[in-house]
């Protein structure tokens, strides 16, 4: 049996309807934090083992819709972004001192 949103700790639809929209300032701060997190992930991936990089690629493949299932544009984009982070880290792997 699949757990409900409440069992997973996710808000219910009723709870989500009471969440106020983000202000422009909050959106700007969120965007800045996402950029910082992306760069932090790239730095960590630059020092990751080959097995860890393969795991990151596997996770991107795992979330990509399987044949016969509906493709959700955000999930597809997220999968591509994950691969992009791994590839961007490769640039820094070659420049790290041994």
Secondary structure as GFF3:
##gff-version 3
##sequence-region A 1 98
A	DSSP	alpha_helix	13	16	.	.	.	ID=ss1
A	DSSP	alpha_helix	24	46	.	.	.	ID=ss2
A	DSSP	alpha_helix	50	63	.	.	.	ID=ss3
A	DSSP	alpha_helix	73	93	.	.	.	ID=ss4
###
